[in-house]
Amino acid sequence: MAYVGFSKLKGQLAKKPGISNPGAVAASIGRSKYGKKRFQRAAATGKKLGH
Protein backbone atom coordinates (compact mmCIF):
# COMPACT_ATOMS: atom_id res chain seq x y z
CA MET A 1 0.00 0.00 0.00
CA ALA A 2 1.43 3.36 -1.01
CA TYR A 3 1.57 6.35 1.31
CA VAL A 4 -1.61 8.42 1.01
CA GLY A 5 -1.48 10.70 4.03
CA PHE A 6 -3.53 10.55 7.18
CA SER A 7 -6.17 13.10 6.19
CA LYS A 8 -6.73 11.64 2.74
CA LEU A 9 -6.92 8.09 4.11
CA LYS A 10 -9.39 9.26 6.74
CA GLY A 11 -11.55 10.78 3.98
CA GLN A 12 -11.43 7.59 1.95
CA LEU A 13 -12.41 5.50 4.97
CA ALA A 14 -15.27 7.86 5.85
CA LYS A 15 -16.93 6.99 2.53
CA LYS A 16 -16.95 3.26 3.31
CA PRO A 17 -20.07 1.86 4.98
CA GLY A 18 -19.74 0.46 8.48
CA ILE A 19 -16.83 2.66 9.60
CA SER A 20 -18.05 4.96 12.34
CA ASN A 21 -14.65 6.39 13.37
CA PRO A 22 -12.40 6.73 10.29
CA GLY A 23 -9.68 8.56 12.25
CA ALA A 24 -9.21 5.61 14.60
CA VAL A 25 -9.09 3.16 11.69
CA ALA A 26 -6.54 5.32 9.85
CA ALA A 27 -4.39 5.53 12.99
CA SER A 28 -4.58 1.76 13.45
CA ILE A 29 -3.46 1.23 9.85
CA GLY A 30 -0.56 3.65 10.35
CA ARG A 31 0.59 1.96 13.54
CA SER A 32 0.51 -1.48 11.96
CA LYS A 33 2.36 -0.27 8.84
CA TYR A 34 5.04 1.90 10.50
CA GLY A 35 5.16 0.62 14.07
CA LYS A 36 3.79 2.27 17.18
CA LYS A 37 6.93 4.21 18.11
CA ARG A 38 7.59 5.66 14.63
CA PHE A 39 3.93 6.51 14.03
CA GLN A 40 3.51 8.26 17.39
CA ARG A 41 6.75 10.24 16.94
CA ALA A 42 5.60 11.46 13.51
CA ALA A 43 2.12 12.32 14.83
CA ALA A 44 3.53 14.25 17.79
CA THR A 45 5.82 16.35 15.61
CA GLY A 46 3.39 16.71 12.73
CA LYS A 47 5.74 15.05 10.23
CA LYS A 48 4.76 12.91 7.26
CA LEU A 49 5.90 9.32 6.98
CA GLY A 50 5.72 9.02 3.18
CA HIS A 51 8.16 9.97 0.51
C-alpha positions in Angstrom: 0.0 0.0 0.0 1.4 3.4 -1.0 1.6 6.4 1.3 -1.6 8.4 1.0 -1.5 10.7 4.0 -3.5 10.6 7.2 -6.2 13.1 6.2 -6.7 11.6 2.7 -6.9 8.1 4.1 -9.4 9.3 6.7 -11.5 10.8 4.0 -11.4 7.6 1.9 -12.4 5.5 5.0 -15.3 7.9 5.8 -16.9 7.0 2.5 -17.0 3.3 3.3 -20.1 1.9 5.0 -19.7 0.5 8.5 -16.8 2.7 9.6 -18.1 5.0 12.3 -14.6 6.4 13.4 -12.4 6.7 10.3 -9.7 8.6 12.3 -9.2 5.6 14.6 -9.1 3.2 11.7 -6.5 5.3 9.9 -4.4 5.5 13.0 -4.6 1.8 13.4 -3.5 1.2 9.9 -0.6 3.7 10.4 0.6 2.0 13.5 0.5 -1.5 12.0 2.4 -0.3 8.8 5.0 1.9 10.5 5.2 0.6 14.1 3.8 2.3 17.2 6.9 4.2 18.1 7.6 5.7 14.6 3.9 6.5 14.0 3.5 8.3 17.4 6.8 10.2 16.9 5.6 11.5 13.5 2.1 12.3 14.8 3.5 14.3 17.8 5.8 16.3 15.6 3.4 16.7 12.7 5.7 15.0 10.2 4.8 12.9 7.3 5.9 9.3 7.0 5.7 9.0 3.2 8.2 10.0 0.5 
